[in-house]
């Protein structure tokens, strides 16, 4: 499955880049070889600097696009050997049209545009009518694809290397907890739940402890602790794998839970909303939890259906009852929110827990190890050594997946999918403005964060669309990144139903977000 997804991301991304570039060339989108009439205000000291003014209607007629205001840019210019011809450098502003920003980015420098200038008349004073012909732009999408491939490959390596220290810390502490028997005791307490979710994993197995720590850290928003625990869990689950390179049912279930992204406090989304001037940045706590709960239900249900199908039977009674109990336990915080417990109070409680959780975990593991007479330093170092090996092992998998995602996005494939899906999403009342967020969220965390910030800036954080994209951010996880990261750590190449379960969780989370936001704010 991952082979086909990787191939699809690459081929669709490159194909869409070619289509866009050919269309731009045919339509001469960037008006290569054409003269644009503008006004030049030269500085009085005649030092080769000045300001270009392009009236709104002139720009719209020339480029055949709508803009909001006149264009004003600082420039420098220098005469060439050719008569009445000047080399110019235009400084691009933050509020300039996207088309000019694209032209500026074509040569690798996003801050300026170069070209030629000539005066309409020779008697130009401080203000003159001039013509400018900008640098030629071609194959812009393909250039973006090349840049994205290089940048995302570098990003993948930086992510992996950045994990080494964190991995060493948490795997060292986990080793102490294992040697002291603390993880076994925790596993016994929640045996009914883990037996339902992971029936193939013995309750006393080390994988259970890592899974518990991973899910707990994710729910508290402690991503720097959740990832090492998750990688360790996959490594332990692989020790039970009789068919190396192929995901087990337990691995698929664990990935389904992770891709659902069940978190009590969507801290990143709240921070972006607060920075955008929201009057109630924490208002998405309840809506995000509802969306993530829908994603968790869908992910677990899908994984269980495939699990039972692979055994040739569907044990409805043994499946539905534990699932009901699981959902009841997970849904209690949501019930409390709906019945009057303020979102702000929930936020403050979880914020306090999140702040003190890591120091308490570190202290508890070490103190318990001392009580059980574990040689804590030696055991910690032994566990920490595993962190380096795991972090290095995942580099090729992250490079492969992130480069494919980068090419898919840079090639303009996302825009094509938005146009194709818009008629379908309109039927369920999903706004077209939020569709890029829904499509990008399973692919890239940084990409979806950028899209969310842009949408909130345009529409406002407390509008229906602003709340919806914030809820989607907090309701789902970057599925393909998680798959590449965790499966890469144990060299799994055949993902089986993990991808389907992850996508099902994403779809359920997005639809759940739409439902609850429409119900409360629509």
C-alpha angles and dihedrals in degrees: 000000000000089000091058093044092050092048091047094051092049098042096042091046094051094040092052090049090054092048093050093046093049091048091048091049093048093048093038088229094179093044095237112196093013126121117232115206111225141153122254122204107195123203113255093240089060093227096150096267132107147123132281119216120196116184115230095241092048092053093046093049093047099046097027093231135110122249133180104231147000117293119242121178136170113236143182121209137185129189118249128211088265115089116258092001127121135183109231137195116200118201109223117224127215092244095049118118116279090243092065091046089054091051090049091050092051093084095041096259110099095189104066147031123213129205147120130294131196130177120245089218132019096231095071114158128180091313119038141165109244141168123232127195112195128215114282116261124202138155090014094158092050090050089051090050091053092048092047092051091054095042095047092047089055090046091053092053092046091051092051095047090045089058095060097084095041091046092050092051098049098038089050091053091045089054090055091049091049094049090048092050094240095125091053091055093050090049092054092054094059098031095127092057097044091045089057095045097038109023092161093058117081111239092237095050116120090236091071093059093050091047091052092049092047095051092044092050091048092051090052092047093246096143094163089060098036096060097056091046090049093050090048090049091054091049091052092045089053090060086067092047112110093183105054115208093029122093117245125222089257092053092050091049092048091050091047090056092047095048089051088066099209104191130164094211121029091208097175095052091046091050092051091048092049091049089051091057101258114174089214109024093167094055090100095064094094096038093048092049090050091050092046090047089055089049091050093049091049094045095049093043093050093047091048093049091053091043093055092040090056088056091052095245142078111220097197097174095049090044105046100044097054090042090054091051091047093051092047092055094044093044097055095090089052091050090052092051094049092048096058110284101134121245089228092057091049089048093051094047094050091042090057092047091048091050097051098031099087097046090046093049092049092047094044094050093048096044092047089049091052091049090052090047095244117163089242099186096049093043092047092053091048091054094042091059089067091060094067094051094049094047092052093044094060096054098092092047094049092046091052096048099039093047090052091049091047092052091046091054099039092048091062096247090133091061091051092051090049090055092047096047099040095087090052096046090048088065092063095040096254106153115238090224090066096044096089088057092051092049096044098045097077091047109044135011095200091043094052091045090054092048092047092051091049094049092048091049091052101040102024129253096259098048122101091258092045093052091044096055090043090053092048089052090054097039102056142039136223094269101186093045090052092048093049092045100048100035090045091057091064099030095249110168100167107064096181110189097345092098093050092047091049093049090046088053091050094050092046091047093051094046090045090052091050092049097049095042091049090048095050104028107013 
